[in-house]
Amino acid sequence: MRSCRLGGQHNRALGNAGEELAVRWLTDHGFRVVARNLRTSYGELDVVAEKNGHVHVVEVKTRSGIGYGSPLEAIDHRKQEHLRRSTMAALAAGVPGLTRPTRGIHIDAMSILMSDGAAPCIEFLEDVLA
């Protein structure tokens, strides 16, 4: 049981580090981050950002390796439906700081691979819903 708890702490720390890298990457690429870890009635959205009048909801997946597949493989149909519902709920409730009107809504994904001693590998994919 103890190893599970430690693994959970490691995963949370890895996820938090990945989200920090994601926000930095988005900012460096012209996005304005509006919200992080935004809770909705359907769950949480990792990052809500804006660029050129478009809203970008970014799901961040961070892994320390690909032993369980690439980070983006974790965005299955169930996760896509969660993202769709959570995004619509957040926009309907209003996200403080978003510019109105919006020109478009994008649900994106960011994959971050972090290996010891190597620079993180970051991949950004726009409009990931099937």
C-alpha positions in Angstrom: 0.0 0.0 0.0 2.8 2.4 0.8 4.3 2.1 -2.7 1.0 3.0 -4.3 0.8 6.2 -2.2 4.4 7.1 -3.1 3.6 6.4 -6.8 0.6 8.7 -6.6 2.7 11.5 -5.1 5.2 10.9 -7.9 2.5 11.0 -10.5 1.0 14.2 -9.1 4.4 15.9 -9.0 5.1 14.8 -12.6 1.7 16.0 -13.7 2.2 19.4 -12.0 5.7 19.8 -13.5 4.2 18.9 -16.9 1.5 21.5 -16.5 4.1 24.2 -15.6 6.0 23.3 -18.8 2.8 23.4 -20.8 1.9 26.9 -19.5 5.3 28.2 -20.2 5.3 26.7 -23.8 1.8 28.1 -24.5 2.9 31.6 -23.2 6.1 31.4 -25.3 4.0 30.6 -28.4 1.6 33.6 -28.1 -1.2 32.1 -26.0 -2.6 33.9 -23.0 -3.4 31.5 -20.2 -6.8 32.3 -18.7 -7.4 29.4 -16.3 -5.7 26.3 -14.9 -7.3 23.3 -13.3 -10.7 24.7 -14.0 -13.4 22.6 -12.3 -16.7 22.0 -14.1 -19.7 19.8 -13.2 -18.1 17.2 -15.6 -14.6 17.3 -14.2 -11.5 19.4 -14.5 -9.9 21.2 -17.5 -6.1 21.4 -17.3 -5.5 24.7 -19.1 -7.8 27.3 -20.8 -5.9 29.7 -23.0 -6.7 32.3 -25.6 -4.9 33.2 -28.9 -6.2 35.5 -31.6 -9.7 35.5 -30.2 -9.9 31.7 -30.2 -10.4 29.7 -27.0 -8.0 26.7 -26.5 -8.8 24.1 -23.9 -5.6 22.1 -23.5 -5.4 18.6 -22.0 -1.9 18.1 -20.7 -0.5 14.5 -20.6 2.9 14.0 -18.9 4.8 10.8 -18.8 8.3 9.8 -17.7 8.5 7.2 -20.4 6.5 5.4 -23.0 6.2 2.1 -21.3 2.4 2.5 -21.1 2.2 4.1 -24.5 2.6 7.7 -25.6 0.9 10.4 -23.5 -1.5 11.2 -26.3 -2.8 7.6 -26.4 -4.4 8.3 -23.0 -6.9 10.6 -24.7 -9.3 7.9 -25.6 -13.0 8.3 -26.6 -14.1 8.5 -22.9 -11.6 11.2 -22.3 -12.6 13.1 -25.4 -16.2 13.0 -24.3 -15.2 14.4 -20.9 -13.3 17.2 -22.6 -16.2 18.0 -24.8 -18.7 18.1 -21.9 -16.4 20.0 -19.6 -15.6 22.6 -22.2 -19.2 23.3 -23.0 -20.1 23.5 -19.3 -17.2 25.9 -18.6 -18.1 28.1 -21.5 -21.8 28.1 -20.5 -20.9 29.1 -16.9 -18.5 31.7 -18.1 -14.7 31.7 -17.8 -13.5 34.8 -16.1 -10.9 36.6 -18.3 -12.0 35.3 -21.7 -12.4 37.9 -24.3 -15.8 38.1 -25.9 -16.9 37.3 -28.5 -14.8 34.3 -29.3 -13.8 33.4 -32.9 -13.6 29.7 -32.2 -13.2 26.9 -29.7 -10.4 24.4 -29.9 -9.8 21.3 -27.7 -6.1 20.6 -27.9 -3.7 18.2 -26.4 -0.1 18.6 -25.2 2.2 15.6 -24.7 5.2 16.0 -22.4 7.8 13.3 -22.0 10.2 14.0 -19.1 13.1 11.6 -18.8 15.9 12.0 -16.2 18.8 14.0 -17.6 17.1 14.8 -20.9 15.3 17.9 -22.0 11.5 17.5 -22.0 9.9 16.5 -25.3 6.8 18.7 -25.9 4.3 18.0 -28.6 1.2 20.2 -29.2 -1.8 19.0 -31.2 -4.6 21.3 -32.0 -8.2 20.1 -32.3 -7.8 16.5 -31.1 -11.5 15.5 -30.8 -12.5 12.8 -33.3 
